[in-house]
């Protein structure tokens, strides 16, 4: 919790906080619930919410929270690089890496470090036949690969870059043509559906939907 020293009438830690404030910081990082952290730190329940709001705006509290977060990141080896590395393993996972050259599933403890993190779960079922013979059935599920690719794409701005590049290279005439096309699409979707034709009624041919400009 840090060494205590005296300042005025309150004993402060080496980080300039009271022991109760320091406790609040530790509790706050558990679930980021200010009121709950204040209660767990020993503040009165009826004033815990206002106490938490006040403390979270204090510079000393904010500095200490950042310090504790950095310490936690070091303890758990958390970093943006590691998150991206693990996400990449999910996004580019290949189910073939789960099997050896003979088509047998590789034991979990022998899986390569590049494919093991992509495994979400493995279910093992044992079935018994009438003759007492047993058969092992394994069901393996990988983490959501499309979602992993989507998150990587968003991180590297792959989708927005394509849109921005197309818009930036448009001429004024192309931009106007594109805008007109979008207006026509919106108008066609806003029209109510036509009733079925009455027998003997002359049916007017509806023109084709507008073609999207290249």
Secondary structure, DSSP 4 states (H G I P E B T S, - for coil): ---EEEETTEEEETTS-BHHHHHHHHHHHHH--HHHHHHHTT--GGGHHHHHHHHHTSHHHHHHHHHHHHHHHHHHT--HHHHHHHHHHHHT--GGGGB-TTSPBPPGGGS-HHHHTTEEEEEEEEEE-TTS-EEEEEEEEE--HHHHHHHHHHHTTHHHHHHHHHHHT--HHHHHHHHHHHHHHHHHHHSPPPPPPPTTPPPPPPPPPPPPP-
